[in-house]
């Protein structure tokens, strides 16, 4: 056997040995690496034992099924650290079975497929964000209490099984028809959400210190930006008003006044500026009353209204100004 042939065989053997080490991004198999049902015993292809850091949740589950009735479930699999707002895994997968009691269906937009090797189970077809919507149709005959199992894993997406991949198992049941009587609490007849995972993440989620500091810095930045905007526009408005008052004072002191404007030009100009002023004041009053706009927009509308009204005043003064020889010529 030549050297090249032995090299090819060695590469082939190494490749076969490496296959189990990589995660099944296209959905887990029916049996895990321990030759046990994945949905019931976990996806050991990622890590050896389950942990509470992997949160597996399903909503829309009835307490009791009706024969032939369809129910909409939402499956959620996530890293508890990510749910708590800290850095964690953002990719996830699942495998779910009802042991052949009913029938699963889903929209084509969902990354879901029939589980490999098990027609009674479904799994993800591509590693996703961890939320899947499915429908489950109850059997047409009374099958007694139906047991469900969901194995979910939250992974770091590097394609290799390690201690940074987390998985967990959620098992629950749906009671047979007639097992819940009409006299029982109405709440027991409604759908429910069932979950397994870190208790602190599921029910007492608290922000980490880093998240609290990030939130504080964001609020501080927003406050500085808002205060800076307010100071800038207030200062600009004050400068404009001051410049206008200064011009009015100087014109009256030196008897210069505005330039002459003929009546045939003054009327359309005054009407146009008056119309703009009325519209601006109407919008400003309306928005101020119901708060339907940002304060900056409301402030600009008030400013436009007053500026247009000042324009009407200047038009009237220009129309009353005595024409000079230059104006007549």
Secondary structure as GFF3:
##gff-version 3
##sequence-region A 1 329
A	DSSP	alpha_helix	3	19	.	.	.	ID=ss1
A	DSSP	alpha_helix	38	41	.	.	.	ID=ss2
A	DSSP	beta_strand	54	61	.	.	.	ID=ss3
A	DSSP	beta_strand	70	79	.	.	.	ID=ss4
A	DSSP	alpha_helix	80	83	.	.	.	ID=ss5
A	DSSP	beta_strand	91	97	.	.	.	ID=ss6
A	DSSP	beta_strand	103	105	.	.	.	ID=ss7
A	DSSP	beta_strand	112	114	.	.	.	ID=ss8
A	DSSP	beta_strand	121	124	.	.	.	ID=ss9
A	DSSP	beta_strand	131	137	.	.	.	ID=ss10
A	DSSP	beta_strand	146	155	.	.	.	ID=ss11
A	DSSP	beta_strand	166	174	.	.	.	ID=ss12
A	DSSP	three_ten_helix	186	189	.	.	.	ID=ss13
A	DSSP	beta_strand	192	196	.	.	.	ID=ss14
A	DSSP	alpha_helix	199	203	.	.	.	ID=ss15
A	DSSP	alpha_helix	209	254	.	.	.	ID=ss16
A	DSSP	alpha_helix	263	290	.	.	.	ID=ss17
A	DSSP	alpha_helix	295	320	.	.	.	ID=ss18
A	DSSP	alpha_helix	325	328	.	.	.	ID=ss19
###
